[in-house]
Amino acid sequence: MTDKELRRKMEQSAEEGRRALFDEYCGYVYAICANKLKGCGTTEDTEECLSDTFAAVFRYLNSHTGADGDLRGIVGTIAKRTAISYFRRLSPKSDTTVSIDSESLGELPSDIKIEENAERSALREAVFDCLKRLGEPDSTIIAYFYYYGMKTKQISSLVGLSDTAVQKRLSRSRKKLKELLSEAGITEEGYQ
């Protein structure tokens, strides 16, 4: 649905317009919230962030009725700001800033394995490249299933496909991704 169609729908019926806007951008906003809150929030926190994002989007659109602009940009900006706010609230409070002149700075701990971190980073990048080569919506389905731990029924509502279609695409995508990873030199033992 285009921005013009969504805006027209909101002008005709606020409730239907909101529902259409939510349906159009739910997956996009969920991905932003989940990405910003990974490692510090629960699934419930992500869903609450999603709800608060859309509440803020609806408030913004109500107060800026004549404003033009890319709805995806507006929604994305509000989602990022809301998720960052949640992240700050959920993250443990600690002062991690240290002056370079501080005597407590010391040296890097010896347990940091730079070589392993670099290998892991290269592996992650190679896997991400293979995932992108799957194309849409397969790469999104794989990411939602494995990275965010979502069930196929949840994914089906986000990508606009039936649960059966998501299951079939997931099965085919696994096989294709395994082939792409193998071509890139990535096996179960690691990166070669």
C-alpha positions, 0 to 999 in steps of 0.5 A, spaced: 500 500 500 502 506 498 503 512 502 497 516 498 493 510 499 494 510 507 493 517 508 487 517 504 484 511 508 486 515 515 482 521 512 476 516 511 476 512 517 481 513 523 480 506 525 481 503 518 487 507 517 491 506 523 489 498 522 492 499 515 498 503 517 499 497 523 498 492 518 503 495 513 509 497 518 508 491 523 514 487 521 518 493 519 517 496 526 518 489 530 525 488 527 527 495 529 525 494 536 527 487 536 534 489 534 535 494 538 533 490 544 536 484 543 541 482 549 537 486 554 530 485 553 525 480 553 519 478 547 514 482 552 519 488 552 519 488 544 512 487 544 511 493 548 516 497 545 512 495 538 505 498 541 508 504 544 511 505 537 505 505 534 501 509 539 507 515 538 506 514 530 498 515 531 499 521 536 504 524 531 500 523 525 494 526 529 498 532 530 501 533 524 495 532 519 497 536 513 505 534 513 507 530 507 513 526 508 515 518 507 511 514 512 516 509 512 521 514 514 517 517 520 515 510 522 522 508 522 525 514 526 519 514 531 521 506 532 528 507 533 527 513 538 522 509 542 527 502 542 533 506 544 529 509 550 527 502 552 534 500 551 536 505 556 531 504 561 532 496 560 540 496 560 544 496 567 546 502 569 553 503 569 558 508 568 563 505 563 566 512 561 574 512 563 578 518 562 585 516 558 589 519 563 586 515 569 591 510 572 585 505 573 585 504 565 591 499 565 592 494 559 587 490 555 585 484 559 589 478 557 582 474 556 580 478 550 582 473 544 582 478 538 584 473 533 577 469 535 573 475 535 576 477 528 574 470 525 567 470 529 566 477 525 568 474 518 563 468 519 558 472 521 559 477 515 559 471 510 553 468 513 549 474 513 551 475 505 549 468 504 542 470 508 541 476 503 542 472 497 536 468 499 532 474 497 525 476 500 521 474 503 525 468 505 531 471 508 526 475 513 523 468 514 529 465 516 531 471 520 525 471 524 525 464 525 532 463 527 534 470 530 528 472 533 525 465 535 519 466 532 513 461 531 511 460 523 504 463 525 507 469 528 511 470 522 506 468 517 502 474 520 508 479 519 510 477 512 503 476 509 503 469 507 499 463 510 502 459 515 503 453 510 506 457 505 511 460 511 513 453 513 514 451 506 519 457 504 522 455 511 524 448 509 526 450 502 530 456 504 534 452 509 536 447 503 538 453 499 542 457 505 546 450 506 548 450 499 550 457 499 554 456 506 557 450 503 559 454 497 562 460 501 566 455 505 562 455 511 561 448 514 558 445 521 565 445 523 566 453 522 569 457 516 574 455 512 
